[in-house]
């Protein structure tokens, strides 16, 4: 919640300079650090799996590109419905 407020404030402050500010809030993601917990984490997700790194990277790539140039002040949750 605090990060979301910070993102909104920065977005408003930097908008006159055409700088966008957004936040990505990823859920459990398959990495070496989550290997021993992957099954348990997947069981707690509505989609019954955890994210693949490429799924998170694709969102980051889109957000860094020109296609998202009109988006600012947003917090994007990509967690397979875990916080729905």
QUIHU-V84777 format. One record per backbone hydrogen bond with DSSP energy under -1.0 kcal/mol. NH is the residue of the N-H (numbers start at 1). CO is the residue of the C=O. Records with the same first field share a line. If there is no record, write none. Layout:
NH=CO, CO
This chain:
5=1
6=2
7=3
8=4
9=5
10=6
11=7
12=8
13=9
14=10
15=11
17=14
18=15
19=14
23=74
25=76
27=78
30=51
37=34
38=34
41=37
42=38
43=39
45=42
48=45
51=28
55=52
56=52
57=53
58=54
59=55
60=56
61=57
62=58
63=59
64=60
68=65
69=66
71=68
73=21
76=23
78=25
82=79
84=81
